[in-house]
Structures are given as C-alpha cells and as structure tokens.
Amino acid sequence: MQKVKFFEGEKWLVFVGLLGFLLAGICGGWTLLFGGEVAPHGDVSKAFSFNAAIGIFLISTAALIPFSGMSKGGRLIFRWSYILLALYAYGAETIQNFRGVNPRFVLDGSAFDRMVGNGFAIVALLLVLFYLFLAAFYFRSKIYKQRPELVLSIRYAMIAVLISFAAGIWISVNNGRFIGGSGNIIWLHGLGFHALQALPFVAWLTEQTRWKSSARSGLIHITGIAYILGLVAMGWQTFQGHPILEWSLYPLLAGSCFLVSLAAGVLVFCEAVKGTSVNKKKAVHSLK
C-alpha cells in the first residue's frame, strides 16, 4: 500500500492558507505605516493577526487531512466548503476593518455591516461543524492502525482545537474577548489551535526514533494530555476573570503542563537526531 504523505491532494487549501499570509502582510504593512486603528471602530492590526492565524490553521489542516481516511467525495466537500468559508472570513475581517467597522461586533453600523456581521457568525459556526465532521474520522480504529503514533497525536490535537472553537463561541456569546476584571479569552482561543502543529510534529519525530511502539505512544499520550490540561487550566483561570500571566495556581499549573509537553518534544527530537546520526554512520561504514 502506498504511503500517505503530508499535504497530499490539498494544494488548494494550502494556497488559500498562503493567501492569509499575503493579507496579513498587507495589513501588517499598513499598521506599521499608518497605525492600526481606523475610525470609528476598525482596527487593521486585528485583521493582521486574524488573517495570519487562519492561514496557519488552513495549512496545518491541509497537512493532516490525507491521514483522515476520508473518501475523495468527503474531502472534496470539506475542502471547498472550508475554502469558501475562509474566503468570506478573510474578506469580512479585512475589508470591514479598513472601513472602520468591527466585523463581528458591529456598533452603529449600517444594514450592510450588520448583515456582514451576521454572516460572520454563521461562517464561524459552520467552520466548527465542518471541523467536527473531519475530527470524527481520526477516531476510527482502521485509521489508527495505518499510522498509530501520528493519528494518536492528531486525536489529541483535534480535542485541543475543539477547546479553541469553544473559546471562540465563548467570545461571541460574551460580545468580546475580555471577561471579568482581567480575563482574556483570546489566549485560550489561539493556543489550542497550535496543537495542530506541535503534537503531530512530536509524533513524526517519534517515527524517526528506534523506540518501541509502546514507548512512542506513551510519550505522545504524555505530550497530548499535558497540552490539553494546560488549556483547561488556562480556561479556568480566564473564566474566573483573572489574567493568565500572574503568579497563582492555575497559570503555574498551565505553564507546568506546557513545559512537560515541550520537554517531551525536546527529548524525542534529541533521540531522533541521535538515531539519524547513527544511521548515517552505518550507511558510511557499509560503503567502506
């Protein structure tokens, strides 16, 4: 059976992700030259961060879709649905902020602005629903058997992404990112999505080691559980209305969990490099 590759068959999703970086570059350049705020309620710097985040999210998703085991028809539906939804999100976030309008929480806007804002809410909900559809495929046993370590890491990453989506819905219901005295939901919303890069990378590194399958899976479990517990601790700290960067129990717990994930990643990276070096020496020795 032919080995599945990262990004295989998902060039259009990658292109749309790269479009996010292009738009982020334009917004970033504008912010540096003219400042981010656009009267009365726009902020181009927010469009910069949003477009970059969506770009990273789409490219990361494109890398992992080939391992979902989804049929060609299912992938086609998911791919183009996500592309169209992302294009709407890019356009609404970028154009409305340049026009001086908050695209999601419209204040004193026209009927058109409110329509765009309502459309944004529907798009956000559809992005969540389609991702739930994708995530379900990674929890099938036959998919796990093909690439056990990688699929295991993707399962944890999908749980982290769903936490981020929940935080995004929380922002919408809350009518903004700030809660309580100093809580900021955006940190939880953003950090969960980075599990899509961090956890599969650790799994890929374990595949380059000479460890037994049980040792590889064990390290991925540690990495994934620690990452998710870190998000939960962040979420509880935010729910209480406190900042995540303060010397108290939950921020310290979150930081410790993320350090465990990072340490596991460093450990397996060193082992993978060591294994590669040994293999190269063996190859050179055999040539002699």
VONU-32228 format. One line per field, with one value per residue (C-alpha): residue number from 0; x, y, z. Coordinates in pm, whole numbers, plus 32768, in hexadecimal, padded with zeros to 4 digits. Each point is the difference from the previous one (the first is absolute). Layout:
k: (NUM;...) .
east: (X;...) .
north: (Y;...) .
up: (Z;...) .
//
This chain:
k: (0;1;2;3;4;5;6;7;8;9;10;11;12;13;14;15;16;17;18;19;20;21;22;23;24;25;26;27;28;29;30;31;32;33;34;35;36;37;38;39;40;41;42;43;44;45;46;47;48;49;50;51;52;53;54;55;56;57;58;59;60;61;62;63;64;65;66;67;68;69;70;71;72;73;74;75;76;77;78;79;80;81;82;83;84;85;86;87;88;89;90;91;92;93;94;95;96;97;98;99;100;101;102;103;104;105;106;107;108;109;110;111;112;113;114;115;116;117;118;119;120;121;122;123;124;125;126;127;128;129;130;131;132;133;134;135;136;137;138;139;140;141;142;143;144;145;146;147;148;149;150;151;152;153;154;155;156;157;158;159;160;161;162;163;164;165;166;167;168;169;170;171;172;173;174;175;176;177;178;179;180;181;182;183;184;185;186;187;188;189;190;191;192;193;194;195;196;197;198;199;200;201;202;203;204;205;206;207;208;209;210;211;212;213;214;215;216;217;218;219;220;221;222;223;224;225;226;227;228;229;230;231;232;233;234;235;236;237;238;239;240;241;242;243;244;245;246;247;248;249;250;251;252;253;254;255;256;257;258;259;260;261;262;263;264;265;266;267;268;269;270;271;272;273;274;275;276;277;278;279;280;281;282;283;284;285;286;287) .
east: (8000;8084;8067;7F28;80BD;7FC7;7F38;7FB3;7EE2;7FC9;80B9;7ECE;7FD4;8172;7FDC;7EDF;80CF;811D;7F04;7FCE;8174;7FEF;7EDA;80AD;8133;7F2D;7F51;8148;80A3;7ED8;800F;8173;7FD0;7EB7;7FA5;7EF9;7ECF;7F07;7EE4;7F06;8026;80F7;8158;80DC;80F4;7EEC;7FD1;8178;7FF7;7EB8;8075;814D;7F50;7F0A;811E;80C2;7EC4;7FAA;8161;8016;7EAF;806C;8132;7F2D;7ECE;80AC;8016;7E8B;7F9C;7EE8;7F78;804D;7E9D;800F;814D;7F79;7ED5;80D4;8112;7F26;7F12;8126;8099;7EBE;7FCA;816A;7FE4;7ECB;80B5;8133;7F29;7F21;811E;80E2;7F0C;7F29;8129;8087;7EA6;8009;7F03;802A;7FA1;7F7E;7F73;7F62;7FCA;7F2B;802F;7F25;7F15;8117;80F5;7F0A;7FC4;8177;8018;7EE3;80A2;8145;7F4D;7F69;8154;80A4;7EF8;8029;817A;7FCA;7EFF;80D4;812F;7F37;7FB3;8176;806A;7F17;80C3;813F;7F50;7FBB;80CF;8062;8094;80C7;809D;8098;80D9;7FC5;80E6;7F9B;7E8B;8013;80A0;7EF9;7EED;8091;802D;7E93;7F90;80D8;7F6C;7EA0;805F;8074;7EBC;7F40;80CB;7FA5;7E8F;8039;808D;7ECB;7F0C;80C9;8001;8177;8142;8012;7F4E;7FF7;810E;8128;7F9F;804E;7F64;80D4;812D;7F3C;7F62;8150;80DE;7F21;8024;817B;7FD1;7FCF;816F;809E;7F6A;801A;8166;8057;7F59;80C2;8141;7FAB;7FE6;816B;8079;8058;7F11;7EFE;7E9B;7F90;810C;7F9C;7E90;804B;80C1;7EEA;7EFE;80D2;802A;7E92;7F6E;80EB;7FA5;7E8B;801F;80BF;7EDF;7F04;80C8;8013;7E8B;7FAC;80E6;7F5A;7EA2;804E;8053;8173;8128;80C5;814A;7FEE;80A2;7EDE;7FA1;7F5F;80FA;811B;7F4A;7FC9;816A;8076;7F25;8082;8165;7FC0;7F8A;812F;80F0;7F6B;802F;816C;8041;7F7A;80AD;8150;7FB8;7F9A;813D;80CF;7F57;8038;8170;8029;7F55;80E5;8134;7F84;7FBF;8161;8096;7F48;8085;8161) .
north: (8000;8157;80D7;8134;814A;8149;80FD;7EF7;807A;8143;8106;80E5;8007;8053;811B;8096;7FE3;80BB;810A;803D;804C;80EE;80BC;8000;809A;8114;8048;7FF4;80F4;80ED;7FEE;8054;8128;8092;7F56;7EF7;80C2;8074;80DD;7FC2;7E8F;7F5A;7F77;7F83;7F64;7F0C;7FA5;7FBE;7F04;7F63;7FC6;7F6F;7F1A;7F80;7FCB;7F2B;7F42;7FAC;7F92;7F27;7F64;7FC1;7F45;7F14;7FBE;7EED;7F29;801A;7EE1;80D9;7FA3;80D7;8084;8052;80B0;80C4;8079;805A;80A8;80E8;804A;806B;80C8;80C3;803B;8072;80F0;809E;801F;809D;80F9;8061;8028;80C2;80DE;805A;8061;80DC;809F;804C;7EF3;7EEA;7ED6;7F20;80EE;8114;814B;810E;7F59;8000;7EE8;7F7D;7FF9;7F43;7F09;7FC4;7FD3;7F04;7F4D;7FF3;7F55;7EFC;7FC5;7FCC;7F00;7F46;7FF9;7F4E;7F0A;7FA0;7FCE;7F1A;7F39;7FE9;7FB2;7ED3;7F48;7FF3;7F3F;7ECF;7ECC;7FB0;815D;7FD8;7EBC;80A7;80FF;7FBE;810D;8111;7FBB;7FF2;8159;8085;7F83;80CF;8126;7FEC;8009;8136;80A2;7FC0;80AF;8127;8001;7FFB;812F;80AB;7FC3;8083;8143;8026;7FC2;80EB;810D;8021;7F5F;80A0;7F6B;805D;80E4;7F91;7EBF;7FE8;7EDB;8039;7F4E;7EBF;802A;8025;7F0B;7ED2;8019;7FE2;7E98;7FBA;804E;7F98;7EAA;7F64;8081;7F44;7EC8;801E;8019;7EC2;7F4E;805C;7F5A;7E97;7FF3;7EEE;8050;8003;8102;80DC;7FF2;8040;813E;807B;7FBE;80CB;811D;800B;7FE0;8109;80F0;7FD4;8021;8143;8084;7F9A;80B6;8134;7FED;7FEF;8123;80CC;7F9C;808E;814C;7FF7;8031;7ECD;80B0;8016;7F40;7F26;7E90;7FD7;80C7;7F40;7EB9;805E;8065;7EBB;7F33;80B4;7FD3;7E89;7FFF;80CA;7F20;7ECC;80A3;8058;7E9D;7F5B;8100;7FAA;7E8D;802B;80C5;7EF5;7EEE;80B7;802E;7E8E;7F9B;80E5;7F6A;7EA1;8065;8091;7ECB;7F17;80BF;7FCC) .
up: (8000;7FA0;8126;8037;7FFD;80B3;7F2E;7EF8;7F22;80C4;7F34;7FE8;8176;8020;7F00;80C3;813D;7F54;7F9A;8173;8024;7ED8;8097;8152;7F5B;7F65;814A;80BD;7F0F;801C;817D;8002;7F15;8074;8148;8039;806E;7EF9;807C;8084;8061;7F12;8056;7EE3;80F7;8064;7E92;7FF1;811D;7F8B;7E99;8073;80F7;7EFB;7F0C;80FA;805A;7E96;7FA7;8139;7FAF;7E99;8082;80D3;7F26;7F33;813D;804A;7F1B;7F79;7EA9;7ED1;8002;8171;7FD8;7ED8;80CA;812E;7F34;7F33;811E;80D4;7EE4;7FC5;8174;802A;7ED9;809D;814D;7F5B;7F43;8123;80F7;7F14;7F43;812B;80D9;7EE9;7FEE;8174;805F;80FD;7F24;8117;8103;7F30;80B6;7F58;7EAF;7ECB;7F9A;7F1F;8123;80DA;7EE6;7FDF;817B;8004;7EDE;80C3;8122;7F15;7F5C;8154;805F;7EB6;802B;814C;7F76;7ED2;80E1;80E2;7EC6;7FB1;8166;8017;7EF2;80D1;8114;7F25;8054;7E98;7FD7;8141;7F85;7ECC;80BE;8176;8090;7F0E;8015;817C;8004;7F0F;80E8;811B;7F15;7F97;816C;8034;7EC7;8080;8145;7F2E;7F3C;8149;806E;7EB8;8042;8161;7F6C;7F26;811C;80DD;7EF1;8017;8074;8159;812D;816E;8084;7F2B;7F4A;7E8D;7F44;7EC9;8099;802D;7EA9;7F53;80B9;7FCC;7E87;8019;806E;7E8C;7FC9;814B;8045;7EA1;7FEB;813F;7F72;7EBB;80C9;80C0;7EB1;7FBD;8141;8048;8128;8024;7F9F;816E;8059;7EDB;805A;816E;7FB3;7F1A;8111;80F5;7F07;7F9C;815E;8089;7EE6;8036;817B;7FC4;7F30;810A;810D;7F22;7FC3;8171;8050;7EED;806E;8157;7F59;8053;7F12;7F9A;8048;8177;811E;806A;7FFA;7EAB;7F30;80A9;7FBE;7E94;7FD8;809C;7F15;7ECC;807F;801A;7E95;7F98;80C0;7F5A;7EAE;804C;807B;7EC7;7F21;809B;7FDB;7E93;7FB3;80B1;7F39;7EB8;8053;8050;7EBB;7F38;80A4;7FB0;7E98;7FDE;80A5;7F12;7ED4;807C) .
//
